[in-house]
Amino acid sequence: MSTDSGPTVTLVRNATVLATVGETAFLVDPLFAEQGALPPIDDTPNDRANPLVPMPDVDLSYDAVIVTHRHPDHFDDAAREALDADVPLFCQPAEADAFVEEGFTDVRPVGDEASFGGVAVHRTPGRHGHGELAEQMGPVSGFVLDGDETLYIAGDTVWYEPVAETLTAFDPDAVLLNGGAARFNRGEPITMGVDDVAAVREATDAAVAVVHMEAINHCLLTREELRAETDDVLVPDDGERIEF
């Protein structure tokens, strides 16, 4: 836990982060598989086994877990086996039963808002792609962690009007985006690319950081490319801690 006044985020790998607001640390979207232990995501431009990179050596101390959605690059079997059964676990209502069936005993589906450790936990909309493909990807969510300061974790979404509305409604101090421009062999990207990130950067005065890059085979946008094509955007490496 931290005593810093502002939110902090440590990127573990992919979308797995430790997000601390006030005194409370949340482990978000745990992907714990060893490098190459998972198959490539099908119908994508390459067939590299996942995760592409190993877990960095970071302190995984946390008070609660948030799972934005149950796609296997956001919650995997290794995480299910590693997490304590009684850990407070916040999730989408539609996925709560699946966690209970897996043996978790403190599952806390978030309709609109919950609270934990002095932090208000708000669930926010997301759209995992465009058009029919987004519908096929199923429900996804973001979460706003509102304590002394406010962190918006957008989750697997592209830029669209509800993201803009969330920025206006909560006026966060920091925003965490899932980049990588993940895609299949058909359709448009299903997570944020350069234009999406630039739109968020233009829409808010908050600090903006981007994760979800260079760890899963269908994420094609690299950190180097994103850093070169955006301004005033933080792009951490695996294991890096950001103090907003």
C-alpha positions as CSV (number, residue, x, y, z in Angstrom):
1,M,0.0,0.0,0.0
2,S,1.0,3.6,-0.5
3,T,0.8,6.9,1.3
4,D,1.3,9.0,-1.8
5,S,-1.4,11.6,-2.2
6,G,-1.8,11.0,-6.0
7,P,-2.7,7.7,-7.7
8,T,0.0,5.4,-8.8
9,V,0.1,2.7,-11.4
10,T,2.7,-0.1,-11.8
11,L,2.4,-1.9,-15.1
12,V,3.0,-5.6,-14.6
13,R,2.4,-6.8,-18.2
14,N,-0.3,-6.3,-20.8
15,A,-3.3,-4.8,-19.0
16,T,-2.2,-6.2,-15.6
17,V,-1.5,-3.2,-13.3
18,L,-1.3,-2.4,-9.7
19,A,-3.4,0.8,-9.2
20,T,-3.2,2.6,-5.9
21,V,-5.5,5.3,-4.8
22,G,-4.9,6.7,-1.4
23,E,-4.1,3.7,0.9
24,T,-5.8,1.1,-1.3
25,A,-4.1,-1.0,-4.0
26,F,-6.1,-2.8,-6.7
27,L,-4.7,-5.6,-8.9
28,V,-6.4,-5.1,-12.3
29,D,-6.8,-7.8,-14.9
30,P,-4.4,-10.4,-13.7
31,L,-2.6,-12.4,-16.4
32,F,-0.1,-14.6,-14.7
33,A,0.8,-17.3,-17.3
34,E,4.4,-17.9,-18.1
35,Q,5.8,-16.6,-21.3
36,G,4.5,-18.7,-24.3
37,A,2.2,-20.9,-22.1
38,L,-1.0,-19.8,-23.9
39,P,-1.9,-20.3,-27.6
40,P,-2.0,-17.4,-30.0
41,I,-5.3,-15.6,-30.4
42,D,-6.9,-17.0,-33.5
43,D,-7.6,-15.2,-36.8
44,T,-4.9,-12.6,-36.2
45,P,-1.9,-11.4,-38.2
46,N,0.7,-13.7,-36.5
47,D,0.7,-17.0,-34.6
48,R,3.1,-16.2,-31.7
49,A,2.4,-18.0,-28.4
50,N,1.2,-15.8,-25.5
51,P,2.2,-14.0,-23.5
52,L,5.0,-12.7,-25.7
53,V,7.1,-11.6,-22.7
54,P,7.8,-12.8,-19.2
55,M,6.4,-11.4,-16.0
56,P,8.6,-8.7,-14.5
57,D,9.8,-8.9,-11.0
58,V,7.4,-6.6,-9.2
59,D,5.8,-6.5,-5.7
60,L,2.3,-7.9,-6.1
61,S,0.9,-6.6,-2.8
62,Y,-2.8,-5.6,-3.2
63,D,-6.0,-5.2,-1.3
64,A,-8.6,-6.2,-3.9
65,V,-8.8,-7.3,-7.5
66,I,-10.7,-5.7,-10.5
67,V,-11.4,-7.7,-13.6
68,T,-12.7,-5.5,-16.4
69,H,-13.8,-8.6,-18.5
70,R,-13.0,-12.3,-18.6
71,H,-11.1,-12.5,-21.9
72,P,-8.1,-14.8,-21.3
73,D,-5.5,-12.0,-21.7
74,H,-7.2,-10.2,-18.8
75,F,-7.9,-13.1,-16.4
76,D,-6.3,-16.5,-17.0
77,D,-6.1,-19.9,-15.3
78,A,-2.8,-19.1,-13.7
79,A,-4.3,-16.0,-12.0
80,R,-7.4,-18.0,-10.9
81,E,-5.1,-20.5,-9.3
82,A,-2.8,-17.9,-7.7
83,L,-5.4,-15.6,-6.2
84,D,-6.8,-16.2,-2.7
85,A,-10.4,-17.5,-2.8
86,D,-11.5,-14.8,-0.4
87,V,-9.9,-11.8,-2.1
88,P,-12.4,-9.0,-2.7
89,L,-13.0,-9.3,-6.5
90,F,-14.9,-6.5,-8.4
91,C,-16.3,-7.4,-11.8
92,Q,-19.1,-6.9,-14.3
93,P,-22.5,-8.2,-13.1
94,A,-22.8,-10.5,-16.1
95,E,-19.6,-12.3,-15.1
96,A,-20.1,-12.6,-11.4
97,D,-21.5,-16.1,-11.5
98,A,-18.4,-17.4,-13.3
99,F,-16.1,-16.2,-10.6
100,V,-18.4,-17.8,-7.9
101,E,-18.4,-21.1,-9.8
102,E,-14.6,-21.0,-9.8
103,G,-14.6,-20.8,-6.0
104,F,-14.2,-17.1,-5.2
105,T,-16.1,-16.2,-2.1
106,D,-16.1,-12.4,-2.1
107,V,-17.2,-11.5,-5.6
108,R,-18.5,-8.0,-5.8
109,P,-20.3,-7.2,-9.1
110,V,-20.5,-3.5,-9.7
111,G,-23.7,-2.2,-11.2
112,D,-23.0,1.5,-11.1
113,E,-20.9,2.0,-8.0
114,A,-19.4,0.2,-5.0
115,S,-16.9,1.2,-2.4
116,F,-13.8,-0.3,-0.9
117,G,-11.0,1.0,1.4
118,G,-12.2,4.6,1.2
119,V,-12.4,4.5,-2.6
120,A,-15.6,4.7,-4.7
121,V,-15.5,2.1,-7.5
122,H,-17.6,3.2,-10.5
123,R,-18.1,1.0,-13.5
124,T,-18.1,2.7,-16.8
125,P,-19.0,1.8,-20.4
126,G,-16.6,0.3,-23.0
127,R,-16.9,-0.8,-26.6
128,H,-14.4,-3.5,-27.6
129,G,-14.1,-2.6,-31.3
130,H,-16.4,-1.3,-34.0
131,G,-19.7,-2.4,-35.5
132,E,-20.7,-6.1,-35.5
133,L,-17.3,-7.2,-34.2
134,A,-17.7,-5.2,-31.1
135,E,-21.0,-6.9,-30.4
136,Q,-19.3,-10.3,-30.8
137,M,-16.6,-9.4,-28.4
138,G,-19.1,-9.3,-25.5
139,P,-19.5,-6.8,-22.7
140,V,-16.5,-4.9,-21.4
141,S,-16.2,-2.3,-18.7
142,G,-13.9,0.4,-17.4
143,F,-13.6,1.5,-13.8
144,V,-13.2,4.9,-12.1
145,L,-11.4,4.7,-8.7
146,D,-12.4,7.9,-6.9
147,G,-10.6,8.7,-3.6
148,D,-8.7,11.8,-2.7
149,E,-7.8,11.8,-6.4
150,T,-9.4,10.0,-9.3
151,L,-8.1,7.4,-11.7
152,Y,-10.0,6.3,-14.8
153,I,-9.1,2.8,-16.0
154,A,-10.8,2.7,-19.4
155,G,-10.4,-1.1,-20.1
156,D,-10.6,-2.7,-23.5
157,T,-12.4,0.1,-25.4
158,V,-11.9,2.2,-28.4
159,W,-12.6,6.0,-28.4
160,Y,-16.3,6.6,-28.6
161,E,-18.8,9.0,-27.1
162,P,-19.3,7.2,-23.7
163,V,-15.5,7.5,-23.1
164,A,-15.8,11.2,-23.7
165,E,-18.8,11.4,-21.4
166,T,-16.9,9.5,-18.6
167,L,-14.1,12.0,-18.8
168,T,-16.5,14.9,-18.5
169,A,-18.5,13.3,-15.7
170,F,-15.6,12.3,-13.4
171,D,-12.9,14.8,-14.5
172,P,-10.2,12.4,-13.5
173,D,-6.7,13.3,-12.4
174,A,-5.2,10.4,-14.4
175,V,-6.4,8.1,-17.2
176,L,-5.1,4.6,-18.0
177,L,-5.8,3.4,-21.5
178,N,-5.5,0.0,-23.1
179,G,-3.5,0.5,-26.4
180,G,-1.9,-1.9,-28.8
181,A,-4.4,-1.5,-31.6
182,A,-5.3,-5.1,-31.1
183,R,-6.9,-6.6,-34.2
184,F,-8.1,-9.6,-36.1
185,N,-7.6,-10.3,-39.7
186,R,-10.9,-8.7,-40.4
187,G,-12.4,-5.4,-39.2
188,E,-10.9,-2.5,-37.4
189,P,-8.8,-2.5,-34.2
190,I,-10.6,-3.6,-31.0
191,T,-8.4,-1.6,-28.6
192,M,-7.0,1.9,-28.8
193,G,-4.6,2.9,-31.5
194,V,-2.8,6.2,-32.1
195,D,-5.9,8.2,-33.1
196,D,-7.9,6.9,-30.1
197,V,-5.2,7.9,-27.7
198,A,-4.8,11.3,-29.3
199,A,-8.5,11.8,-29.0
200,V,-8.4,11.1,-25.3
201,R,-5.4,13.3,-24.9
202,E,-7.2,16.2,-26.5
203,A,-10.4,15.6,-24.5
204,T,-8.9,15.8,-21.0
205,D,-6.4,17.8,-18.9
206,A,-5.6,14.6,-16.9
207,A,-2.3,12.7,-17.1
208,V,-2.7,10.0,-19.7
209,A,-0.9,6.6,-19.7
210,V,-1.2,3.7,-22.1
211,V,-0.6,0.0,-21.3
212,H,-1.8,-3.3,-23.1
213,M,1.1,-3.3,-25.5
214,E,3.8,-5.8,-26.8
215,A,2.5,-8.7,-24.7
216,I,-0.2,-10.4,-26.7
217,N,0.1,-11.5,-30.3
218,H,-2.8,-9.5,-31.8
219,C,-1.5,-6.2,-30.3
220,L,0.4,-4.7,-33.2
221,L,1.0,-1.1,-32.2
222,T,4.4,-0.8,-30.4
223,R,5.5,1.4,-27.6
224,E,8.1,3.1,-29.9
225,E,5.4,3.9,-32.5
226,L,3.0,5.3,-29.9
227,R,5.6,7.4,-28.3
228,A,6.7,8.8,-31.6
229,E,3.2,9.7,-32.8
230,T,1.7,11.2,-29.6
231,D,2.6,14.1,-27.3
232,D,2.2,14.3,-23.5
233,V,1.3,10.6,-23.2
234,L,3.1,8.2,-20.8
235,V,3.9,4.8,-22.2
236,P,5.4,2.7,-19.4
237,D,7.6,-0.4,-19.8
238,D,6.7,-3.6,-18.0
239,G,7.6,-3.3,-14.4
240,E,7.6,0.5,-14.5
241,R,5.8,2.5,-11.8
242,I,4.0,5.8,-12.6
243,E,3.3,8.4,-10.0
244,F,0.6,10.7,-11.3
